[in-house]
Amino acid sequence: MLKAVPRLTSVPHVGSRMSKTCNLAALAKFHRASGAACQKAAHKSHDLPPMPPCDFKPLKHQGMSKQHMMEIRQLNCQPMTMKVTYYKSPVFIHQGHMQWLWDTDGKRYLDFFAGVATVSVGHCNPKVTAVAVAQMKRLWHTTCIYVTPPLQEYCEKLASLLPDPLKVVYLTNSGSEANDLAMLMARLHTGNHDIITLRGSYHGGSPQTMALTSNSAYKYPVANGGCTTTMCPDVFRGPWGGSHCRDSPVQTIRTCDCPQGQCMANDKYIGQLDETFATSLPSRVAAFFAEPIQGVGGAVQYPKDYLKQAYQRVRERGGVCIADEVQTGFGRTGSHFWGFQGHEVMPDIVTMAKGIAGGFPMGALVTTPEIAAAFSKGAHFNTYGGNPMACSIASSVLDVMKEDGTQQNSLVVGTYLLTELAKLRDKHEIIGDVRGKGLQIGVEMVEDKVSRTPLSPAAMNDIFEETKDMGVLIGKGGVYGQNFRVQPPMCVTKDDADYFLAVFDRSIQNYMDRR
């Protein structure tokens, strides 16, 4: 185990931002060439392998011009829309099919971010689309005050995928709403108020869940107390870590001398949790929230036994344990359908969204009959929760996952990606860590492997932009914005992975050559 290292001084967060004074004329000029020509030129100049073929023929964009879209985006869309616009030269998406996206010029992109890990079975998956169209012709909306077949069918199907006693389903419209509901349930059930989360976590942006989220970029100076953070057991960037801490095909570059079957880093991080209980919390707590693998935080993984020991401590203090499966659920980690199963723990509440309906707005919470009974003392109603459209689409997504073997595909392609990315880590000094399971992958970028100082925002943006220009879309994350997030639709192939790896390698090499 490495000795503790000094905590990093303040490093600016990297936002995916675009100047408010966007040069619209420059944007129009940049996109003027045809998509096919741009793509062909990029492949030739960078000596890349050909992009994997796709038989799908997108419709030609005949709508609003890019310049007009940007004018409206600046003038009429809420200001945060411009702040979160990816890329210096934005991508104007027109159509999607499975793992592919096309912009308004007809250029094809390999989507390795899936609408922020949301498009689980592919863009406009034909099987899901057929179900959605049929349901739209039959019934769009009634609330749950009426009994509709899609609601009951989906709740039964979802509950069957979770172990006993997690059998009571609440349907919502988003992950934030599901986590907000989980906070309320935990407090009502336990009679306690305080909730614990990990630093670097992201659990939503609603006024309540903002208190759970421990990432300053998503915080506002408003009252939303009752949540306490403890040190994230990050075995790469944290003060302790070693070479066999986490459940992943790829371990950190750090070394350790832990005896077989023991992880001293885990002991240290659990010690930090004990310190949090001793100094910052009352004797009784309401809940502990954790993502099985952090998403926005940069696919951070914990030591193998951390959650098991954390759950035990929380329950000893009267709290319930909540697994936020918004990004890790539905087979994305490959080894299991739910991320918590990889930690060999049993949560009291599970929240989920994103991949649940392949991009259709939906979330859910599943809990025990005991906790649900405590919550039923008051009236809880959700106008759109259990909407027939959402339930039919989500049910079809589950069918496709089973029929197409997306969990197994996540395991096979994800393991291949991780092992190949580890080779790039060994090749490039600025790749500090590769981690994750299945298709929940993070690549942490550093100035150098010795200091582990986060790579600068300018450098991250250069690599990010060039990867996009060569036809691959990925995401960014991390407390300091120093992570690339690789979370593609779970239908991607090994050929797709090879193309991404070639593009990513070339983008980093080009940056290193310029540096």
N, C-alpha and C positions, 0 to 999 in steps of 0.2 A: 504494500500500500504506500502511495506517495505521501510525503509529509504535507501538512496543510500549506496552502499557498496564500499569499496576501490577497485580499478581496480587491477586485478591479475598481479603479476609480471611475467616476461617472463617464459613461460613453453615450453619445447621442443615439437615440432610437432612429432606425431607418424606416421611414414611412414610404409606402408606395405612392409617391406624391407627384403632382404636376403643378407647375407654377400657375397662379391665377391669371397671370398675363400671358396666356397661351398664344403663341403665334399661329393663328389659324391659316394664314397663307403658307407658312412653312410646312404646316401639317399637310395641307392639300398637295403641295409640291412633292413632299416625301412619298405620298401614296399614289402619285399620278401614274407610275408605271403599272402595267398589268401584273396581276398576282403571279401568273405562270412565268412571266419574264423575270420578275424579281427572284422567284424561287430558283429558277434555273441558273441565274447569274450567281446567286449565293452559293449554290452547290458547287459550281465550277471554281469560283474564287477560293473557296475554303477546302476544296478537294474532299468533300464529304461523300459517303455512300449515298445511293439514291434513297429518297424517302419511301417507306413501304407503300405498296400500291393500295388504291381504294377504288372500287367499282362504282361507288355512289356518285351521282351527278347532281350537284347543288343547283338550285334555281339561280338565275341571274338577278342580282340586286337592282331594283328599279325604283327604289324609294328615295328618301331624303338624302341629300348630299352630306358628306362628312363635315364640311364646313358648317352647314346648317345645324347638324347634330351637336357640334361642339358649342355653337352659339347658344342653343337651347340649354345644353348641359351647364353652361356658365351662368345664364340669366335666370332660368326657371327651375332647375333642379336644386335641391337643397345643397348648401355649400360643401358638405362633407363628400358629396359625390365627386367633386373635382379633387379633393384631397386624397381620395382612395383610388383615383384613376391610375391603373398600372401603366408604366412605361412613359418615357419622354415623348415617344411617338406612339400614341394609343392604338390599340387594335380595335377595329370596328367590326364586330362579329355580326354575321348575317345569317348563318345556318350551321347546324351541327348534325352529325350522324356518328353514333358510337364513339370512338376515341378521337374523332376528327372534327375540326371547326374550320369554317371558311369565312373570310372577311368580305367586305362589300366589293373588293376588287377581284374576288375569286381565288385569292391565295389560300392554300390549305395549311393548316397547323395541326400538329400532333399535340393533343391536350394532355399534359401530364400534371394538371392541377384539378381537373374535374369540377370546376365551379366551386372551389374550396372544398374538395373532398365530398362533393354532394352528388354528382352525376355517377351514381354507383354502378349502374349496368349499361352506361353509354348514353350519349345524347340521342334523344328521340328514338330510343330502342324500338324497333318495329313491333315487337310483341306487346310492349307496354303502351305504345301509341294506339294500337288497335283497341285495346281495352278502354283507354281513355276516351276515344271517339265514340265507342259503343255506349259508355256510361253517360257521356255528354248528351247523347240523343235520347237517353232514358230519363235521367233525373240529375239536375245540377246540385240542388241544395234543399235540404230540410235540416232542422236542428235535431239534436238527440232526444227531444221531447216525443219524437215519433220513432217507431222501430223500423229501421231500414236494413235490408239484407247486407249491403256492403259493410256497415258498421259492425254488425255481429260477426260476420265472416272474418273480418280482419282481426278483431280482438281475439277471437279464438285461435287464429293462425299465429298471431304474434306471441300470445301467451304460451303456446305449445313449444316455442323456441327458447323459453327461459326455464330454469330449474325451479322446482318447488322451494319455497312457497311464493315465489314471484309470479302471481297469476292475475292481479287486478290492474287493468289498463286504463289510463287517462290519456285522451288524445288532445293535442295542442296544435299550434300553427308554426312553432319554431322551437329551437333548442333553448333560447333564452327563456321562453315562456315555460318550458318543461322544467328548467332549473329553478325558476322563480316559484313554481308550484311545489317543487321538492323542498325548498327552504321553508315554505309555509307548513307543509305536512310535517316535516321534522320537528318544527317548533311546537306545533299543536300536539303531536304524538308524545313527545318527551316532556313537555312543560318547561323546557329549557330554551335559551335564546342563542347562545354563542355557537358559531360555526367556524370550523377550521378549514383552511385551504393551503395549497402549496404556492410558493412564490413562482412567478412565471406562468401561472395557470390562466386559462380563459374559459369562463363559464357563461358569458353573455353580456349584453349591453343595456339591459333594462335597469331602471333605478335600483331594484333589489339585487340583481345578479352582478351589477357593477361592483358591489361590495365583495363578492366572491372572487372576481377577476383581479389577479395580482400582476398587472402589467400596466405601467404608468401611461402608455400611449392610449389606453382605453378608459382612463379614469377622468372624472370630472369633479370639481371641488364642491360637491354637494353632500348632504348628510345621508349616509346609507350604512350605518354602523352595524355592529354585532358580528363581524367577521374578523378573524385573526389569521394571519399567515404564518407559516413555519417554513424553514429552509427547504428548498427543493433538493431532493437527493440526486442531483445531476452528477453522475460519475465521470463526466468529461470536464465540465467547467467548474464544478463545485470544488471545495477544498479537499475532498477525499474521493478516491476512485482507483480502480485497478483494472486488471486485464481479463477478469472473468465475472464481472459484477452483474451483467444484465442478460436478459433472455432475448438474445439476438444472434443471428449468424455472424455478426461483426462486433467485436469488442473495441474498447478504446485503445489508444496507443500508450496509455499509462501502464506502468508495471506495478506489481504488488508481490508480497511474500506471504499472502494469507494461506493458512493451512487448508488442506482439502476439505470442502464442505463448510467453510467459514468465510464470511465477508466482513472484514473489519470496517470497510467503508460504510456498509449498512449499519453496523453498530454505532458508528459516529453520527450518522444521520438520524437514527432512532433516538440517540442521546439528545440531539437538537429538538426533536419533537417532545421529549420528556421535559426539556428545559422550557419549552413553550407552555406546556401544561402547568409547570411549577411557577412560572412568573407572569403569565399573560392571560390566564383563563380562570374562571371560577371552578369549583370542584365538580360541577355538573355541566355538561355541554349538550347541545342539540344534535350536531352532526359533523361529519368529516366528508368533504367533497374532494374527489380526485379523478382526473382522467387516467385511464390505464396507461396511455402514452400521451404526453402533452402534445396538443396540435399546434395552436398558434405559437406556443412556446418553443417550437422547433423540433418536434418528435423526440422530446426528452424522455428517456427511459430511466427507471429507478432500479436499485439493487433488487434482486429476485425476491427477497423475503420482506421488502419494506412495507408493502401494503398489508401483508398478512399481520405483521406486528403492529402496524398503525391501527388497523381495524380492532385488534384486541384491546388496545389502550383506550380507544374511543368508547367502545362498548362498556368497559369497566367504569367509565364516567357517565354512563347513562345516555350516550349519544347513538345515533344511527349512522350507518355508512352508506354513502351515495356514490355510485359509479356513473360518471359522465361519459356516456358512450356516443356522444354526438359525432365524433370523428372516427372512433375506433370500432364501432359496432358494425354488424351485418357482414362479418367475414373479412373485413379489410386487413386485419392482422394475419390472416392466412391460417395460423395454427388453430384458431378457435373462432366461433361465430361472434362471441363477445370478448372484448379485451380483458375484462375482469377474470375470465376463466383462465387466462394465461398466468395470472398471479395466484391461482388456487385460493380465491376468496369468494365469499358469498355476501354481496351487498344487500341492504334492506330496501333500497330504492335504486332503480336504474333509469337514467334519462337518455333520450336519443332523438336524433333529428337528421339533418343533412341527407345521407344516403338512404334513409327510410323510404322515401318515395321517388328516388332518382332525380330530384330537382323540383318536384312539385312541393309547394309550401306545406310542411307537416312536421310535427314533433310528437313525442309520446313520453309518458312516464309509466313505469310498471313497478308495482310495489306489492306488499303482503296484505292479506285480508285484515290483519290486525291494525296496521297503519292506516289503511283505507277506512276502517271503521271509525277511528279517531277523527278523521277528516270529514266524515259525513255528518257531524254534529251541526254544521252550518250548511248553507246552500251554495254550491259551486256550480257555475254554468258557463259554458263556452259556446258562443254562437256558431263558430266554424269548426270547432273540434269534433271530429267524426263526420265531417262533410262527406257525402257519398262519392264525390269525385276523388277526394284525397284517399279515402279508404279503398276504392277500386284500384287506383293506381298503385298504392302501397302494396296491396295484395298481389297485384301482377308482378311487381318488383321482386317480392319474395319467391313467386313461382319461377321467374327467370333466374334468380340466383341459384335455385335448386336445379333447374333444368340445364343451365349452362355451366354449372360448377364454378361459380365466380370465386368462392372461398378458396378452393383448391388452386385456381389460377392465380389468385393473389399470393398464395404460398410459393408456387413454383416460380412465377415471374418476379415476384418481390425478392425472393432469396437470390435469384440470379442477379437482379439489379444491385442488391446490397453487396454481394461479393465482388461484382465488377466495379462498383463505386469505391470499394475499399482499395482496389488496385490503383484507381485514380488518386485516392488519398495518399498512397505510398509514392505516387509519381509527382504530385504537386505539393509544394511546401505550404500553400495557402489553404489546403483542405485539412482542417484539424480533426474532424470526426465525421464518421458515417454511422448512422444508427437507425434502428427501427425494426419492424417486423412486417412481413407481407408487403402491402403497398401503402404503408404508413411510414414514410422514410424522411429523414432529415440529413442534410449535409451542412456541417458547421464550418464556416469560412473564418480564417484567422490571418493575421499578418505574418506569423510564423508559428511553427509547432512548439517552440520552446516557451515563448511568452503566452501563447494562446490569446493574445489581444485580438478582439473582434476585428475582422476586416472592415475597412472604412466604408462609409455609405457610398462614396463615389465609386469605389472599386466594385462593390456589390451591384450597383446600378449598371456599370459597364458590362459586367458578365451577364446580368439579367437581360439587358437590352439586346445584346448580341445573340444570346440563345433564342430569343424571340425572333430576331431578324432571320435566323437560320431555320425557323419553322417549328420551334418547340416552345410551349407555354408551361412554365413552372410557377411556383409561389415563393413567397418570402415570409419569414417569421423570426422568432427568437426575441428575447428581452431587449437585445441591442440591435435587432434587425439583421443578425449575422448568419442566419440560416436560410438555405434554400429548401423549400418543401416540395417533395415529390410524392404526389397523391393522385395518381391517374385513375380514370374509370377502371373498374375491375375486369374489363374485357380486353385490356391491352395484351399484346403478344410479345414473345421474345424478340421478334424482328423490330417491333416498336421500341423495345428496350435498347436494342443495339443502336438504333438511330439516335435516340436520346443521348446515349452514352457518347457517341461520336460527336454530336453537337456540343454537349456540355464540356467534353475534353477539349475540343477546339476553341470554345469560348474562353476557357480558362487559360489555355496556352497562348491565345492571342493577347489576353490581358497581361500575362507574364512577360511576353515579348515586348509589349509597350512599356512595361514597368522597368 
